[in-house]
Amino acid sequence: MAKTIVGLDISANEVRAAELGAASKSRPELLRYHSLPLPSGAVSRGEVAEPATVATVLKQLWSVGGFGTKNVVLGIGNSRVLARDLSVPKAPLNRIRESLPFHVQEMLPFPTEDALLDFYPISEGVDANGPVINGLLVAALKEAVLGNVKAVQLAGLNPVAVDLIPFALSRILLRGSQLSGTSAMIDVGATTTTVVVSSDGVPRFVRIIPTGGDDLTHALSSRMGVSMEVAERAKRALGLATVPTTAEENAAVAIIFETTGELITSLRNTLTYFASTGATNTIERVVLSGGGSALGGFSAAVSEYTRLPVSAGDPFGNIAIGRQADKAIKEKGVDSSMTVAIGLALGTAA
């Protein structure tokens, strides 16, 4: 494998790539970062619908971004990907993975032959039948992954791994001083919101909610009879923290509160469910990331509903910034939407 690796985040509206060097070191270096917008409809709900279109954008991304390798790690994390608690008889990890289809048939909403399965071990224990390994089952519909892989290959890139986006988030946001204790990471993307509860840096619970920032834009657009572009500008300008001064602003703010309130209620219910599972670790804090989390007043609302301290995730807290990456970041501005791509690149050290 090359000395560097690129984490590739294909979202609904944009492709983002982060090239990392010394990924296995305590302070890896971000060498290059670049992103480009995607045409509407090329990606739907986290899945590539038009591989040729996405491949064309990826070729352009590599050309303008000047990346030094074609080896990439792809991220997956949409409504057709799930992660669930699973305990299996103690065995080598390769044997556990081989046996997964026999263990999980009743757990999946789709046939095991249509799924890609993996197992993330967390701890060991003993049940009535003997020693067990407790962990997370990761299952994805093959077609939800293969479209993304095809687009990457059409672009002349080499997908060396496919990683779960929640794990990438945990990897990049829980480093250094944030590593200890139990944190709930919430990443609000365009079409999905990811929740990861980690204790001392180890993911314990993962949920993917099929709602994101674009749902709010669509609600504003359809209910106010304006274009998506106008709705997006209104969303960014008003948020949850603005006191409306006109009838039009009042109508928009009401839609923002209603739609965002539904998401925040889902987040609170998700964290409440985690607590009800008998988890011994109490959530101490919430860490936010993703473009949708930048909505004005969102952080304060999450804190109010969950009764937990909330902070913005810092993808650069324990990352050295190379000269070319620093230039790109200054041109585009620091954006938490970069987090996934950097976390995927870090996964090669795991």
Buried (B, 14 or more C-beta within 10 A) or exposed (E): EEEBBBBBBBBBBBBBBBBBBBBEEEEBBBBBBBBBEBEEEBBBBBBBEBBEBBBBBBBBBBEEBEBBBBBBBBBBBBBBBBBBBBBBBBBEEEEBBEBBBEBBEEEBEBEBEEBBBBBBBBEEEEEEEEEBBBBBBBBBBBEBBBBBBBBBEBBEBEBBBBBBBBBBBBBBBBBEEBBEBBBBBBBBBBBBBBBBBBBEBBBBBBBBBBBBBBBBBEBBBEBBEBEBEBBBBBBEEBBBEBEEEEEEBEBBBEBBBEBBEBBBEBBBEBBEEBEEEEBEBEBEBBBBBBBBBBBBBBBEBBBEBBEBEBBEBBBBEBBBBBEBBEEBBEEEEEBBBBBBBBBBBBBBEE
